[in-house]
């Protein structure tokens, strides 16, 4: 099981994933915090998937969403679910949209990348942020690799150590607002919230 397998797995399992996806919005408290810290309502959703429930919830909160996903089948669903929002078929690695956003979200997507690709993503986050942009993402609680499932397929996950994430945030110009490892009120997700202060502090 390799990080390179992630995109084809999600392409093959897009509709099954969307059908099985928990839509109870257990993520809502963190999404609300990210919006509360953001200076506006332009949101970049990296690894947006089918757009429900996260992007749909944010759109209901008057946000303008740009959803990015490397799995084309996921973007088909995103466009069906949120026809008035922007969908971009692209890999988040090395993404350069040439614009900035008030909030950047990588919920259950960053941790599908290899450790080295995760490290490089913090420069990508910074390229799409401006003063006080919020950044919300999930990781594992500690460094390591794990294998999960999507449908009947095994799927790769990886995490860095929390102290390394802190160093990467600081180096990219973000200040940590919160980190909750295995948050019991968020189905055990390990969640980070940060805000961009700029490369010069």
C-alpha positions as CSV (number, residue, x, y, z in Angstrom):
1,X,0.0,0.0,0.0
2,X,1.6,3.3,-1.2
3,X,0.6,7.0,-1.3
4,X,0.6,6.7,-5.1
5,X,-2.4,4.4,-4.8
6,X,-4.6,7.0,-3.1
7,X,-6.0,8.8,-6.2
8,X,-7.0,5.7,-8.2
9,X,-8.6,4.1,-5.1
10,X,-10.8,7.2,-4.6
11,X,-11.6,7.4,-8.3
12,X,-12.8,3.8,-8.2
13,X,-14.7,4.2,-4.9
14,X,-16.1,7.7,-5.2
15,X,-19.8,7.0,-5.1
16,X,-19.5,4.3,-2.5
17,X,-17.4,6.6,-0.3
18,X,-20.0,9.4,-0.7
19,X,-22.8,7.0,0.2
20,X,-21.0,5.7,3.3
21,X,-19.6,9.1,4.4
22,X,-20.8,10.2,7.9
23,X,-22.9,13.3,7.4
24,X,-23.7,14.0,11.0
25,X,-21.3,17.0,10.9
26,X,-19.3,15.9,13.9
27,X,-16.7,18.3,12.3
28,X,-18.9,21.3,12.8
29,X,-17.3,22.8,16.0
30,X,-13.9,22.8,14.3
31,X,-15.3,24.2,11.0
32,X,-17.1,27.0,13.0
33,X,-13.8,27.8,14.8
34,X,-12.0,28.0,11.5
35,X,-14.6,30.4,10.1
36,X,-14.5,32.5,13.3
37,X,-10.8,33.0,12.9
38,X,-10.9,33.7,9.2
39,X,-11.0,37.3,8.0
40,X,-13.6,36.4,5.3
41,X,-15.6,33.6,3.7
42,X,-13.4,32.5,0.7
43,X,-12.5,28.9,1.5
44,X,-10.0,26.5,-0.2
45,X,-11.0,22.9,0.5
46,X,-8.1,20.6,-0.3
47,X,-9.2,17.0,-0.9
48,X,-12.8,18.2,-1.1
49,X,-14.2,14.8,-2.1
50,X,-17.9,14.8,-2.9
51,X,-18.5,18.1,-1.1
52,X,-20.9,16.7,1.5
53,X,-21.0,17.4,4.3
54,X,-18.1,19.8,4.8
55,X,-18.2,22.1,1.8
56,X,-22.0,22.0,1.8
57,X,-22.1,23.1,5.4
58,X,-19.6,25.9,4.7
59,X,-21.5,27.1,1.7
60,X,-24.6,27.2,3.9
61,X,-22.6,29.5,6.1
62,X,-22.3,31.9,3.2
63,X,-18.8,30.8,2.2
64,X,-17.5,30.7,-1.4
65,X,-15.8,27.3,-1.8
66,X,-13.0,26.3,-4.1
67,X,-12.8,22.5,-3.9
68,X,-9.7,20.8,-5.1
69,X,-9.4,17.0,-5.6
70,X,-7.0,14.9,-7.7
71,X,-9.7,12.2,-8.1
72,X,-11.8,13.2,-11.0
73,X,-14.8,11.0,-9.9
74,X,-14.9,13.0,-6.7
75,X,-15.1,16.2,-8.6
76,X,-18.0,14.9,-10.6
77,X,-19.9,14.4,-7.3
78,X,-18.7,17.8,-5.9
79,X,-20.1,19.5,-9.0
80,X,-23.4,17.6,-8.6
81,X,-23.7,18.5,-5.0
82,X,-22.5,22.1,-5.1
83,X,-23.0,23.4,-8.7
84,X,-22.6,27.0,-7.7
85,X,-19.1,26.5,-6.2
86,X,-15.7,26.2,-7.9
87,X,-14.3,22.7,-8.5
88,X,-10.6,22.2,-9.5
89,X,-9.3,18.9,-10.7
90,X,-5.7,19.0,-9.4
91,X,-3.3,17.4,-7.0
92,X,-2.8,19.4,-3.8
93,X,0.9,18.7,-4.0
94,X,2.6,21.7,-5.6
95,X,-0.8,23.4,-6.1
96,X,-0.5,27.0,-7.4
97,X,-3.9,28.6,-8.0
98,X,-2.5,32.1,-8.0
99,X,-4.9,33.4,-5.4
100,X,-5.3,33.5,-1.6
101,X,-8.2,32.4,0.6
102,X,-9.6,33.3,4.0
103,X,-9.6,29.7,5.2
104,X,-7.8,26.6,4.0
105,X,-9.0,23.2,5.0
106,X,-7.4,19.8,4.5
107,X,-9.7,17.6,6.4
108,X,-8.8,13.9,6.2
109,X,-6.7,14.5,3.1
110,X,-3.2,15.7,4.2
111,X,-2.6,12.4,6.0
112,X,-2.9,10.4,2.8
113,X,0.4,12.0,1.6
114,X,3.9,10.6,2.3
115,X,5.8,12.3,5.1
116,X,8.0,14.2,2.6
117,X,5.0,15.4,0.6
118,X,3.3,16.5,3.9
119,X,6.3,18.6,4.7
120,X,6.2,20.3,1.4
121,X,2.5,21.1,1.7
122,X,3.1,23.8,4.3
123,X,4.7,26.1,1.7
124,X,1.6,25.4,-0.5
125,X,-0.7,26.4,2.4
126,X,1.3,29.6,2.8
127,X,1.1,30.4,-1.0
128,X,-2.7,30.4,-0.7
129,X,-3.0,32.4,2.6
130,X,-3.0,36.1,3.4
131,X,-2.9,37.9,6.7
132,X,-5.0,36.1,9.3
133,X,-6.1,33.3,7.0
134,X,-7.1,30.2,9.0
135,X,-5.8,26.7,8.4
136,X,-7.6,23.6,9.5
137,X,-6.2,20.1,9.0
138,X,-6.2,16.6,10.4
139,X,-3.3,14.3,11.1
140,X,-2.5,11.2,13.2
141,X,-1.8,11.7,16.9
142,X,1.9,10.8,16.5
143,X,4.5,9.9,13.8
144,X,3.8,6.7,11.9
145,X,2.0,5.0,9.1
146,X,-1.3,3.2,9.1
147,X,-3.6,1.4,6.7
148,X,-7.3,2.1,6.6
149,X,-10.0,1.2,4.2
150,X,-12.2,2.9,1.5
151,X,-14.9,0.5,0.4
152,X,-13.1,-2.8,0.1
153,X,-9.8,-1.2,-0.7
154,X,-6.9,-0.6,1.7
155,X,-5.6,2.9,1.8
156,X,-2.5,4.6,3.1
157,X,-2.2,7.1,6.0
158,X,0.9,8.8,7.5
159,X,1.6,11.3,10.2
160,X,4.5,13.3,11.4
161,X,5.2,13.9,15.1
162,X,3.2,16.8,16.5
163,X,6.4,18.8,17.3
164,X,7.4,18.5,13.6
165,X,4.0,19.9,12.5
166,X,4.5,22.7,14.9
167,X,7.9,23.5,13.4
168,X,6.5,23.3,9.9
169,X,3.7,25.7,10.8
170,X,6.0,28.2,12.3
171,X,8.5,28.0,9.4
172,X,5.6,28.6,6.9
173,X,4.4,31.6,8.8
174,X,1.5,30.1,10.7
175,X,0.8,30.4,14.4
176,X,-0.9,27.5,16.2
177,X,-4.3,28.1,17.7
178,X,-5.2,24.6,18.8
179,X,-4.2,21.0,18.5
180,X,-6.5,18.3,19.8
181,X,-5.1,14.8,19.4
182,X,-7.8,12.1,19.1
183,X,-10.5,14.6,20.0
184,X,-13.3,12.5,21.6
185,X,-15.9,15.0,20.5
186,X,-14.8,14.7,16.9
187,X,-14.8,10.9,16.4
188,X,-11.2,10.6,17.5
189,X,-9.8,12.9,14.8
190,X,-6.5,14.7,15.6
191,X,-7.2,18.3,14.6
192,X,-5.0,21.3,14.0
193,X,-6.1,24.9,13.7
194,X,-3.7,27.7,12.9
195,X,-3.7,31.2,11.5
196,X,-1.3,32.8,9.0
197,X,0.8,35.7,10.2
198,X,3.1,35.9,7.2
199,X,6.6,34.7,6.5
200,X,8.2,37.6,8.4
201,X,6.1,37.1,11.6
